[in-house]
């Protein structure tokens, strides 16, 4: 019986992996890029707080 409570609708692992992988990959990449963005923001905040200048020279 398909769709029974507590059962996987597609029991074939190969079919499940091929169908679900793109969505899982997108979710993982979204999390990865969100983490990169947070780290970048924190780095820029830190550099600004210590007086770092992006210019080349004595400023």
N, C-alpha and C positions, 0 to 999 in steps of 0.2 A: 504494500500500500504506500503510495507516494504522498508525501506531505503529512505523514503521521506525526503527532507531537513527539519531540525528542529524537526524531529520525532525520538523517541527512537526506535531502531531496535527490541529490545526485551521488549515489554510493560509489561510483567509479572514480577512483582517486585521480587517474590521468585526466579525465574530463574536468573534474573539479579544479585541478591545478591549472589547466590551460585556460579555463574560464575566469577563475578568480585572480590569477597572478597579476594581470594588468591593474585591477582595482587595488590590490594590495600594494603593488609597486608604487602607484600614484600616492597612496596614503603614506607610505614610508618616505617617499621623496618630499612630500609636503612637510612632513615632520622634520626631515633633515634640513630643508631650506629654511623652515621657521627657526630651527636652532641656530643656523648660521646667521640669520638676521638678528637674533637676540644677541649673539656674541659680538657681532659687528657694532650694534648699538652701544653695548656696554664698553667696548674698546674705545669708540669715539668719545663717549662720555668721560672715560678715564683720561684719555689723551687731552681732552679739553680742560679737565680739572688740574692737570699738571702743567698747563701752559704750552703744550706742544703746538708748533706752528707748521703748517703745510708748505710754507714758502721755502724757496731755495736760498738762501743767503742770510745775512744778518738781520733782515726784517724790518 
